[in-house]
Amino acid sequence: MATINAVQVKQLRDKTGAGMMECKGALTEADGDMDEAVTLLRKRGLALAAKRSGRATAQGVISSYIHLGGRIGVLLETNCESDFVARTDAFQNLIKEVAMHIAAAEPKWVRRDDVPTEAVEKERSIYRAQMEGSGKPANVIDKIVEGKLNSFYSQVVLLDQPSIRDPSVTVAQIVAETSAKTGENITVGRFTRYLVGAGND
């Protein structure tokens, strides 16, 4: 069993924003392995965020972000449970990160439920057409089609997209991690991405 010192605990706290006791516990469980401790804290944070997901988010802000010398602009609604959390650095940093992501990654919808049924069915029919004549059993084709559909979501749905900062996590996971840090349910509302010369109304 590795001995955990205060320097290691502080390093983990700086990386994750988790409490001192949580950091010490994660390091102890991970036998001093910093990366493993980060993973443990992420998993716990996501689990807590999932429990909060049903709570009302009646506070928050509408923010703007300008990118590439004024050529791309983003208006973003981000919600939380209290005005206090809306003013915290963690919440403000999340807003900036998500807005920058929208500017760079060009998502079309916030969540899967927002994608029109006709758009989903169109993608499904394309994927099924690609599998015609493959000779694969119907259940295998169904799994392949669903896999391709998940890939489609990861390209066009904000919360499903890999983060431009860290592609190993999705935007949804980043939101959940901030929710874990603040102790409140946080949701991303509507967004609009403007591009100079693109005929935005």
N, C-alpha and C positions, 0 to 999 in steps of 0.2 A: 504493500500500500504506500503510495507516494505521499510525502509530506507537503501539505498545501500551505504556502506562505501568503502574507498580505499583498506582496507585489503581484503575484499571480491573480489573486482575487480582484485587485484593482484593474489589472490588464483586461480581465474578462468583463468586468463592469463597464469599462470604457468602450469595449467592443460591442456590447449588447444592450447596455442601459438597464440591465436587470439589477435587483437589489443585492447587497453584499452577501446576505445569507444564502440567497438563491445561487449566487456565483460560487460560493464556497461549497455548497452542496453538490452542484454540477461538477466542479473540479474533483471533488472527492469521489463521486460516482464514476467519473471518467479516468480516475487514477492519474490525475495531473495532466492529461492530454487536452490542450487548449481547444483544438479543433473539435474534438468529441464533445467537450463541455459546451461549446457554442451550439452544436447540433442539438444537444439535450435541451438547452434553454429555448432554442427555436421551437422544438416540438412542444414543450410545455406552454410556451407563449401562444402558439397556434391553437392548442387545445383550449386554453382559457378564452381566447378570442372567439372561438366557435361557440362557447357557452354564452357569451355576451351578444351573439349575433341577432337575437330576437329583440333586444332592448331598443327603445325608441331613440332616434337621433334627431332631436328637435333643434339643436344648436349647430354652429359651424360657420363657414364663410364662403363667399364667392370671391375668387381671386383671379388675377390676370397674370399672364407670363408672356414676355416678348422674347423671341429667339431670332438668331441670325440677323442682328442689326435691324430689327423691325420688319423683317420679311414674313415671319410666322408669329402668330399670336394665339394664345389659348385662354379661354374663360373656363374656369373649373369650379364646380360646387362640391365641397367636402363637408361632411356632417359628423357631429359627435353628440354626446349626451349633455354636456355642460359648457357654458361660456368660459369657465376656467380652463378646461382642456383646449378649447379653441385658441387660447392665447399662449399655450406652451410651445417651447422650442421644438419638441418632438412632433407636434401636430403641424406646425409651420414648415418644418423640414420635409414632412410627408407631402404637403401640398406642393412645395417646390419640386420635389422629385417626381411626383405624378404628372405635374404640368410639363416638366421637361421631357418626360417619357412620351406624353401625348404629342408634343411638338415633333419629336424625332421618329416615333414609331407609327404614327397615323392610324390609331385604332378607329373603328367605325361605330362600335357600340360599347357600353360600359360592361354589361354582363350578358351571359348567354341568353337569358330570358328576353333581352331586348332585341335579339336578332329576329327579323320577321320570319314567320313560318315558311313563306314562299322562298326566301333565300336559303333556308336550311334544306328544304325539299329539292331545290334546284341543285345544290351541291351533292345531295344524296344521289340524285338521278345521274349526275355526271360520273360519280364514283362507281355506281352500279354498271353504267355503260362501259366503263373502262375494264370491268371484270368479265364482260360478256365473252363467252367462248374460252374462258380460262379453264373450264372443267372442274373448278373447285366446288365443294359441297356448299349448299345454301347457307349453312350456319357459319362456315368459314368466311364466305363473302360478306355476311352481316358484320362479322367482327372486323374485317378489313375496312368496310365502309365506315363503321363507327370510329375506327382509328384515324381514318382520313378526315372525318368530320371533327375530331378533337384537334387535329393539326390545323384545320380551317379556323376553328375558334381561337387557337393560339396566335393566329395571324391577325385577326380582325377584332377580337374582344379584348378590351383594355385589361380586365382583371385576369384573363388567361394568358396574356402576353408575357414572355420572359422580360425581366427588367433590363433596360439598356445599360444600367450600371453594373448589374450582376446577373447574367443570364441563367445562373443556377437557381434563381428564385423567380416566382411570378409576381406581378404587381399585387395580386390578391394576398400573397404571403407577406409582402412588405407592409400592406395595410394592416394585416393581422398582427404583425410584429409591433407596429406602432400602437395598435389597440392594446396589446399586452403590456407595453411600457406605460401607457397612460391609465390603464384600468377601466377604459370605457369602450363601448362599441363605436367603431368608426366606419362610415360608409362613404363611398364615392357616388355623388349624384350625377347630374348632367355635365357635359362638357361640350365646348365648341372649339374647333380648330380653324383658324383663319389663315389663309395664304394670300399674300399680295398678288394681285393679277389673276386670281382663280375664280373671280365672279362670286365671292361670298355675298350673301344677302343678310 
